[in-house]
Amino acid sequence: MATRKQLEKQKKARALKKKKITLAKEASRREEGPEERAERLERQASDRQFGGDAGKGGPRKAVTGPKMHRPQGG
């Protein structure tokens, strides 16, 4: 079991990582022009509307039911 000190350290590390990612995203957004921003927002909107997987192509896997358990005779 992790100690309280270890858990606090992990929590701080996760927060720092999240902050770094957020800052990187903000920096890349500042660099992009208005056309790129509009394109990105349009792509995000279509992803939300169509479930995010739309337009990615490729065959869809059929959803199969659970496999039946075969009892082993003894």
Gaussian input, Z-matrix of N, CA and C with variables (Angstrom, degrees):
# hf/3-21g

backbone

0 1
 N
 C     1     B1
 C     2     B2     1     A1
 N     3     B3     2     A2     1     D1
 C     4     B4     3     A3     2     D2
 C     5     B5     4     A4     3     D3
 N     6     B6     5     A5     4     D4
 C     7     B7     6     A6     5     D5
 C     8     B8     7     A7     6     D6
 N     9     B9     8     A8     7     D7
 C    10    B10     9     A9     8     D8
 C    11    B11    10    A10     9     D9
 N    12    B12    11    A11    10    D10
 C    13    B13    12    A12    11    D11
 C    14    B14    13    A13    12    D12
 N    15    B15    14    A14    13    D13
 C    16    B16    15    A15    14    D14
 C    17    B17    16    A16    15    D15
 N    18    B18    17    A17    16    D16
 C    19    B19    18    A18    17    D17
 C    20    B20    19    A19    18    D18
 N    21    B21    20    A20    19    D19
 C    22    B22    21    A21    20    D20
 C    23    B23    22    A22    21    D21
 N    24    B24    23    A23    22    D22
 C    25    B25    24    A24    23    D23
 C    26    B26    25    A25    24    D24
 N    27    B27    26    A26    25    D25
 C    28    B28    27    A27    26    D26
 C    29    B29    28    A28    27    D27
 N    30    B30    29    A29    28    D28
 C    31    B31    30    A30    29    D29
 C    32    B32    31    A31    30    D30
 N    33    B33    32    A32    31    D31
 C    34    B34    33    A33    32    D32
 C    35    B35    34    A34    33    D33
 N    36    B36    35    A35    34    D34
 C    37    B37    36    A36    35    D35
 C    38    B38    37    A37    36    D36
 N    39    B39    38    A38    37    D37
 C    40    B40    39    A39    38    D38
 C    41    B41    40    A40    39    D39
 N    42    B42    41    A41    40    D40
 C    43    B43    42    A42    41    D41
 C    44    B44    43    A43    42    D42
 N    45    B45    44    A44    43    D43
 C    46    B46    45    A45    44    D44
 C    47    B47    46    A46    45    D45
 N    48    B48    47    A47    46    D46
 C    49    B49    48    A48    47    D47
 C    50    B50    49    A49    48    D48
 N    51    B51    50    A50    49    D49
 C    52    B52    51    A51    50    D50
 C    53    B53    52    A52    51    D51
 N    54    B54    53    A53    52    D52
 C    55    B55    54    A54    53    D53
 C    56    B56    55    A55    54    D54
 N    57    B57    56    A56    55    D55
 C    58    B58    57    A57    56    D56
 C    59    B59    58    A58    57    D57
 N    60    B60    59    A59    58    D58
 C    61    B61    60    A60    59    D59
 C    62    B62    61    A61    60    D60
 N    63    B63    62    A62    61    D61
 C    64    B64    63    A63    62    D62
 C    65    B65    64    A64    63    D63
 N    66    B66    65    A65    64    D64
 C    67    B67    66    A66    65    D65
 C    68    B68    67    A67    66    D66
 N    69    B69    68    A68    67    D67
 C    70    B70    69    A69    68    D68
 C    71    B71    70    A70    69    D69
 N    72    B72    71    A71    70    D70
 C    73    B73    72    A72    71    D71
 C    74    B74    73    A73    72    D72
 N    75    B75    74    A74    73    D73
 C    76    B76    75    A75    74    D74
 C    77    B77    76    A76    75    D75
 N    78    B78    77    A77    76    D76
 C    79    B79    78    A78    77    D77
 C    80    B80    79    A79    78    D78
 N    81    B81    80    A80    79    D79
 C    82    B82    81    A81    80    D80
 C    83    B83    82    A82    81    D81
 N    84    B84    83    A83    82    D82
 C    85    B85    84    A84    83    D83
 C    86    B86    85    A85    84    D84
 N    87    B87    86    A86    85    D85
 C    88    B88    87    A87    86    D86
 C    89    B89    88    A88    87    D87
 N    90    B90    89    A89    88    D88
 C    91    B91    90    A90    89    D89
 C    92    B92    91    A91    90    D90
 N    93    B93    92    A92    91    D91
 C    94    B94    93    A93    92    D92
 C    95    B95    94    A94    93    D93
 N    96    B96    95    A95    94    D94
 C    97    B97    96    A96    95    D95
 C    98    B98    97    A97    96    D96
 N    99    B99    98    A98    97    D97
 C   100   B100    99    A99    98    D98
 C   101   B101   100   A100    99    D99
 N   102   B102   101   A101   100   D100
 C   103   B103   102   A102   101   D101
 C   104   B104   103   A103   102   D102
 N   105   B105   104   A104   103   D103
 C   106   B106   105   A105   104   D104
 C   107   B107   106   A106   105   D105
 N   108   B108   107   A107   106   D106
 C   109   B109   108   A108   107   D107
 C   110   B110   109   A109   108   D108
 N   111   B111   110   A110   109   D109
 C   112   B112   111   A111   110   D110
 C   113   B113   112   A112   111   D111
 N   114   B114   113   A113   112   D112
 C   115   B115   114   A114   113   D113
 C   116   B116   115   A115   114   D114
 N   117   B117   116   A116   115   D115
 C   118   B118   117   A117   116   D116
 C   119   B119   118   A118   117   D117
 N   120   B120   119   A119   118   D118
 C   121   B121   120   A120   119   D119
 C   122   B122   121   A121   120   D120
 N   123   B123   122   A122   121   D121
 C   124   B124   123   A123   122   D122
 C   125   B125   124   A124   123   D123
 N   126   B126   125   A125   124   D124
 C   127   B127   126   A126   125   D125
 C   128   B128   127   A127   126   D126
 N   129   B129   128   A128   127   D127
 C   130   B130   129   A129   128   D128
 C   131   B131   130   A130   129   D129
 N   132   B132   131   A131   130   D130
 C   133   B133   132   A132   131   D131
 C   134   B134   133   A133   132   D132
 N   135   B135   134   A134   133   D133
 C   136   B136   135   A135   134   D134
 C   137   B137   136   A136   135   D135
 N   138   B138   137   A137   136   D136
 C   139   B139   138   A138   137   D137
 C   140   B140   139   A139   138   D138
 N   141   B141   140   A140   139   D139
 C   142   B142   141   A141   140   D140
 C   143   B143   142   A142   141   D141
 N   144   B144   143   A143   142   D142
 C   145   B145   144   A144   143   D143
 C   146   B146   145   A145   144   D144
 N   147   B147   146   A146   145   D145
 C   148   B148   147   A147   146   D146
 C   149   B149   148   A148   147   D147
 N   150   B150   149   A149   148   D148
 C   151   B151   150   A150   149   D149
 C   152   B152   151   A151   150   D150
 N   153   B153   152   A152   151   D151
 C   154   B154   153   A153   152   D152
 C   155   B155   154   A154   153   D153
 N   156   B156   155   A155   154   D154
 C   157   B157   156   A156   155   D155
 C   158   B158   157   A157   156   D156
 N   159   B159   158   A158   157   D157
 C   160   B160   159   A159   158   D158
 C   161   B161   160   A160   159   D159
 N   162   B162   161   A161   160   D160
 C   163   B163   162   A162   161   D161
 C   164   B164   163   A163   162   D162
 N   165   B165   164   A164   163   D163
 C   166   B166   165   A165   164   D164
 C   167   B167   166   A166   165   D165
 N   168   B168   167   A167   166   D166
 C   169   B169   168   A168   167   D167
 C   170   B170   169   A169   168   D168
 N   171   B171   170   A170   169   D169
 C   172   B172   171   A171   170   D170
 C   173   B173   172   A172   171   D171
 N   174   B174   173   A173   172   D172
 C   175   B175   174   A174   173   D173
 C   176   B176   175   A175   174   D174
 N   177   B177   176   A176   175   D175
 C   178   B178   177   A177   176   D176
 C   179   B179   178   A178   177   D177
 N   180   B180   179   A179   178   D178
 C   181   B181   180   A180   179   D179
 C   182   B182   181   A181   180   D180
 N   183   B183   182   A182   181   D181
 C   184   B184   183   A183   182   D182
 C   185   B185   184   A184   183   D183
 N   186   B186   185   A185   184   D184
 C   187   B187   186   A186   185   D185
 C   188   B188   187   A187   186   D186
 N   189   B189   188   A188   187   D187
 C   190   B190   189   A189   188   D188
 C   191   B191   190   A190   189   D189
 N   192   B192   191   A191   190   D190
 C   193   B193   192   A192   191   D191
 C   194   B194   193   A193   192   D192
 N   195   B195   194   A194   193   D193
 C   196   B196   195   A195   194   D194
 C   197   B197   196   A196   195   D195
 N   198   B198   197   A197   196   D196
 C   199   B199   198   A198   197   D197
 C   200   B200   199   A199   198   D198
 N   201   B201   200   A200   199   D199
 C   202   B202   201   A201   200   D200
 C   203   B203   202   A202   201   D201
 N   204   B204   203   A203   202   D202
 C   205   B205   204   A204   203   D203
 C   206   B206   205   A205   204   D204
 N   207   B207   206   A206   205   D205
 C   208   B208   207   A207   206   D206
 C   209   B209   208   A208   207   D207
 N   210   B210   209   A209   208   D208
 C   211   B211   210   A210   209   D209
 C   212   B212   211   A211   210   D210
 N   213   B213   212   A212   211   D211
 C   214   B214   213   A213   212   D212
 C   215   B215   214   A214   213   D213
 N   216   B216   215   A215   214   D214
 C   217   B217   216   A216   215   D215
 C   218   B218   217   A217   216   D216
 N   219   B219   218   A218   217   D217
 C   220   B220   219   A219   218   D218
 C   221   B221   220   A220   219   D219

   B1=1.4517
   B2=1.5314
   B3=1.3044
   B4=1.4604
   B5=1.5271
   B6=1.3108
   B7=1.4630
   B8=1.5275
   B9=1.3018
   B10=1.4683
   B11=1.5323
   B12=1.3304
   B13=1.4617
   B14=1.5322
   B15=1.3455
   B16=1.4629
   B17=1.5270
   B18=1.3309
   B19=1.4620
   B20=1.5277
   B21=1.3309
   B22=1.4661
   B23=1.5277
   B24=1.3303
   B25=1.4601
   B26=1.5366
   B27=1.3394
   B28=1.4646
   B29=1.5261
   B30=1.3215
   B31=1.4637
   B32=1.5322
   B33=1.3353
   B34=1.4606
   B35=1.5275
   B36=1.3297
   B37=1.4636
   B38=1.5302
   B39=1.3438
   B40=1.4693
   B41=1.5234
   B42=1.3317
   B43=1.4658
   B44=1.5287
   B45=1.3293
   B46=1.4585
   B47=1.5269
   B48=1.3306
   B49=1.4649
   B50=1.5300
   B51=1.3298
   B52=1.4660
   B53=1.5303
   B54=1.3362
   B55=1.4612
   B56=1.5247
   B57=1.3385
   B58=1.4624
   B59=1.5205
   B60=1.3360
   B61=1.4612
   B62=1.5254
   B63=1.3280
   B64=1.4657
   B65=1.5257
   B66=1.3299
   B67=1.4602
   B68=1.5266
   B69=1.3247
   B70=1.4624
   B71=1.5261
   B72=1.3306
   B73=1.4663
   B74=1.5227
   B75=1.3385
   B76=1.4612
   B77=1.5207
   B78=1.3217
   B79=1.4616
   B80=1.5264
   B81=1.3223
   B82=1.4672
   B83=1.5236
   B84=1.3224
   B85=1.4702
   B86=1.5247
   B87=1.3289
   B88=1.4697
   B89=1.5247
   B90=1.3385
   B91=1.4615
   B92=1.5230
   B93=1.3376
   B94=1.4587
   B95=1.5263
   B96=1.3156
   B97=1.4621
   B98=1.5143
   B99=1.3274
   B100=1.4697
   B101=1.5317
   B102=1.3502
   B103=1.4686
   B104=1.5262
   B105=1.3312
   B106=1.4662
   B107=1.5233
   B108=1.3265
   B109=1.4657
   B110=1.5263
   B111=1.3310
   B112=1.4640
   B113=1.5254
   B114=1.3338
   B115=1.4680
   B116=1.5286
   B117=1.3329
   B118=1.4646
   B119=1.5258
   B120=1.3312
   B121=1.4626
   B122=1.5239
   B123=1.3360
   B124=1.4691
   B125=1.5284
   B126=1.3279
   B127=1.4674
   B128=1.5312
   B129=1.3268
   B130=1.4620
   B131=1.5185
   B132=1.3334
   B133=1.4653
   B134=1.5213
   B135=1.3378
   B136=1.4693
   B137=1.5233
   B138=1.3303
   B139=1.4649
   B140=1.5219
   B141=1.3351
   B142=1.4633
   B143=1.5207
   B144=1.3371
   B145=1.4613
   B146=1.5244
   B147=1.3301
   B148=1.4614
   B149=1.5192
   B150=1.2822
   B151=1.4583
   B152=1.5089
   B153=1.3133
   B154=1.4504
   B155=1.5078
   B156=1.3246
   B157=1.4528
   B158=1.5206
   B159=1.3216
   B160=1.4586
   B161=1.5240
   B162=1.3167
   B163=1.4475
   B164=1.5062
   B165=1.3006
   B166=1.4565
   B167=1.5218
   B168=1.3395
   B169=1.4576
   B170=1.5106
   B171=1.3099
   B172=1.4566
   B173=1.5068
   B174=1.3157
   B175=1.4726
   B176=1.5213
   B177=1.2822
   B178=1.4595
   B179=1.5254
   B180=1.3025
   B181=1.4639
   B182=1.5156
   B183=1.3253
   B184=1.4625
   B185=1.5262
   B186=1.2943
   B187=1.4611
   B188=1.5192
   B189=1.3134
   B190=1.4620
   B191=1.5150
   B192=1.2919
   B193=1.4597
   B194=1.5133
   B195=1.3061
   B196=1.4662
   B197=1.5284
   B198=1.3069
   B199=1.4638
   B200=1.5315
   B201=1.3143
   B202=1.4648
   B203=1.5263
   B204=1.2774
   B205=1.4575
   B206=1.5241
   B207=1.3127
   B208=1.4661
   B209=1.5209
   B210=1.3105
   B211=1.4676
   B212=1.5286
   B213=1.3072
   B214=1.4562
   B215=1.5188
   B216=1.3113
   B217=1.4746
   B218=1.5196
   B219=1.3081
   B220=1.4586
   B221=1.4530
   A1=108.71
   A2=115.41
   A3=119.71
   A4=110.17
   A5=114.43
   A6=118.32
   A7=109.73
   A8=115.20
   A9=120.58
   A10=110.36
   A11=116.04
   A12=120.58
   A13=110.58
   A14=116.23
   A15=120.35
   A16=111.05
   A17=116.76
   A18=121.02
   A19=111.09
   A20=115.98
   A21=119.94
   A22=110.46
   A23=115.77
   A24=120.77
   A25=110.29
   A26=116.30
   A27=120.93
   A28=110.62
   A29=116.11
   A30=121.50
   A31=110.43
   A32=116.03
   A33=120.62
   A34=110.99
   A35=116.51
   A36=120.54
   A37=110.72
   A38=116.67
   A39=120.46
   A40=111.21
   A41=115.97
   A42=120.68
   A43=110.53
   A44=116.29
   A45=120.93
   A46=110.82
   A47=115.99
   A48=120.92
   A49=110.34
   A50=115.70
   A51=120.72
   A52=110.25
   A53=116.00
   A54=120.71
   A55=110.57
   A56=117.11
   A57=121.24
   A58=110.89
   A59=116.74
   A60=121.46
   A61=109.83
   A62=116.41
   A63=121.19
   A64=110.70
   A65=116.87
   A66=120.57
   A67=111.14
   A68=117.10
   A69=120.95
   A70=110.72
   A71=116.58
   A72=120.55
   A73=110.46
   A74=116.34
   A75=120.22
   A76=110.85
   A77=116.87
   A78=120.63
   A79=110.80
   A80=117.00
   A81=119.60
   A82=110.60
   A83=117.37
   A84=120.47
   A85=110.80
   A86=116.71
   A87=119.70
   A88=110.41
   A89=116.73
   A90=121.43
   A91=112.38
   A92=117.83
   A93=119.74
   A94=111.61
   A95=115.16
   A96=121.10
   A97=111.23
   A98=116.75
   A99=120.43
   A100=113.21
   A101=117.13
   A102=119.59
   A103=110.37
   A104=115.76
   A105=120.17
   A106=110.64
   A107=115.58
   A108=119.93
   A109=110.32
   A110=116.64
   A111=120.67
   A112=110.45
   A113=115.66
   A114=120.40
   A115=110.81
   A116=116.09
   A117=120.27
   A118=110.97
   A119=116.56
   A120=120.11
   A121=111.18
   A122=116.29
   A123=120.22
   A124=110.21
   A125=115.75
   A126=120.47
   A127=110.40
   A128=117.23
   A129=120.61
   A130=111.01
   A131=116.37
   A132=120.49
   A133=110.58
   A134=117.00
   A135=119.13
   A136=110.46
   A137=117.10
   A138=119.91
   A139=110.52
   A140=116.31
   A141=119.59
   A142=110.97
   A143=115.66
   A144=119.86
   A145=111.49
   A146=116.71
   A147=119.99
   A148=113.58
   A149=118.52
   A150=121.39
   A151=115.09
   A152=119.45
   A153=121.21
   A154=115.46
   A155=118.95
   A156=121.22
   A157=111.40
   A158=117.62
   A159=121.97
   A160=109.74
   A161=115.41
   A162=120.32
   A163=114.15
   A164=118.62
   A165=120.22
   A166=111.76
   A167=117.20
   A168=120.97
   A169=112.83
   A170=115.47
   A171=120.66
   A172=111.70
   A173=116.01
   A174=119.67
   A175=111.40
   A176=115.66
   A177=120.81
   A178=108.36
   A179=116.71
   A180=120.06
   A181=109.49
   A182=115.04
   A183=119.47
   A184=108.36
   A185=115.84
   A186=120.64
   A187=107.54
   A188=116.07
   A189=120.08
   A190=109.06
   A191=114.82
   A192=120.14
   A193=110.73
   A194=116.62
   A195=119.34
   A196=110.51
   A197=115.69
   A198=120.57
   A199=108.85
   A200=115.18
   A201=119.31
   A202=109.32
   A203=115.58
   A204=121.39
   A205=109.11
   A206=115.37
   A207=118.80
   A208=108.16
   A209=117.02
   A210=117.90
   A211=110.60
   A212=115.91
   A213=119.70
   A214=108.84
   A215=113.63
   A216=118.86
   A217=111.28
   A218=115.63
   A219=118.05
   A220=114.82
   D1=135.70
   D2=-179.20
   D3=-73.60
   D4=143.40
   D5=178.76
   D6=-78.78
   D7=165.49
   D8=179.25
   D9=-58.89
   D10=-39.28
   D11=-179.13
   D12=-63.67
   D13=-42.52
   D14=178.71
   D15=-64.59
   D16=-41.20
   D17=179.87
   D18=-63.82
   D19=-41.31
   D20=178.13
   D21=-63.32
   D22=-40.89
   D23=179.97
   D24=-63.22
   D25=-43.37
   D26=178.57
   D27=-63.25
   D28=-42.12
   D29=-179.21
   D30=-61.39
   D31=-44.63
   D32=179.04
   D33=-64.79
   D34=-39.46
   D35=-179.92
   D36=-64.59
   D37=-42.06
   D38=178.30
   D39=-63.56
   D40=-42.15
   D41=-179.96
   D42=-63.48
   D43=-41.67
   D44=179.75
   D45=-64.90
   D46=-42.67
   D47=179.37
   D48=-62.16
   D49=-43.98
   D50=179.72
   D51=-62.73
   D52=-41.06
   D53=-179.97
   D54=-63.91
   D55=-41.91
   D56=178.91
   D57=-61.87
   D58=-43.24
   D59=179.70
   D60=-62.85
   D61=-44.08
   D62=179.61
   D63=-61.31
   D64=-44.46
   D65=179.69
   D66=-64.00
   D67=-38.75
   D68=178.69
   D69=-64.74
   D70=-41.46
   D71=178.36
   D72=-63.12
   D73=-43.81
   D74=-179.76
   D75=-62.70
   D76=-40.21
   D77=179.64
   D78=-64.19
   D79=-42.16
   D80=-179.72
   D81=-68.61
   D82=-32.36
   D83=177.80
   D84=-69.05
   D85=-35.74
   D86=178.75
   D87=-66.52
   D88=-33.07
   D89=-178.26
   D90=-73.58
   D91=-30.18
   D92=-174.82
   D93=-75.33
   D94=149.31
   D95=179.30
   D96=-83.60
   D97=176.64
   D98=-178.40
   D99=-63.09
   D100=-34.88
   D101=179.42
   D102=-67.18
   D103=-43.84
   D104=-179.83
   D105=-63.97
   D106=-38.70
   D107=179.43
   D108=-64.07
   D109=-45.13
   D110=179.79
   D111=-61.53
   D112=-40.58
   D113=179.56
   D114=-63.98
   D115=-43.89
   D116=-179.56
   D117=-64.01
   D118=-43.70
   D119=179.95
   D120=-64.90
   D121=-38.36
   D122=178.24
   D123=-64.16
   D124=-41.83
   D125=179.41
   D126=-63.91
   D127=-41.69
   D128=178.40
   D129=-63.00
   D130=-41.72
   D131=-179.37
   D132=-63.83
   D133=-41.95
   D134=-179.90
   D135=-69.10
   D136=-34.28
   D137=177.06
   D138=-62.53
   D139=-42.31
   D140=178.59
   D141=-65.60
   D142=-40.46
   D143=-176.06
   D144=-69.16
   D145=-39.47
   D146=-174.35
   D147=-106.66
   D148=14.43
   D149=173.90
   D150=85.87
   D151=10.56
   D152=173.91
   D153=80.80
   D154=-22.68
   D155=-178.07
   D156=-96.92
   D157=-7.52
   D158=-176.57
   D159=-65.32
   D160=139.45
   D161=176.34
   D162=81.74
   D163=2.09
   D164=179.92
   D165=-89.51
   D166=-9.15
   D167=175.53
   D168=65.65
   D169=-172.05
   D170=179.41
   D171=86.20
   D172=154.12
   D173=-177.97
   D174=-69.76
   D175=143.77
   D176=176.81
   D177=-89.05
   D178=135.25
   D179=178.48
   D180=-81.34
   D181=137.04
   D182=177.99
   D183=-72.69
   D184=139.14
   D185=178.98
   D186=-82.82
   D187=120.38
   D188=-179.93
   D189=-103.55
   D190=153.25
   D191=179.18
   D192=-73.57
   D193=178.34
   D194=179.23
   D195=-67.07
   D196=144.51
   D197=179.14
   D198=-72.26
   D199=139.84
   D200=-179.41
   D201=-76.48
   D202=138.63
   D203=179.60
   D204=-78.64
   D205=132.09
   D206=177.39
   D207=-101.56
   D208=111.21
   D209=179.00
   D210=-66.99
   D211=139.82
   D212=179.27
   D213=-96.43
   D214=120.83
   D215=-178.65
   D216=-70.33
   D217=153.76
   D218=-176.12
   D219=-122.81

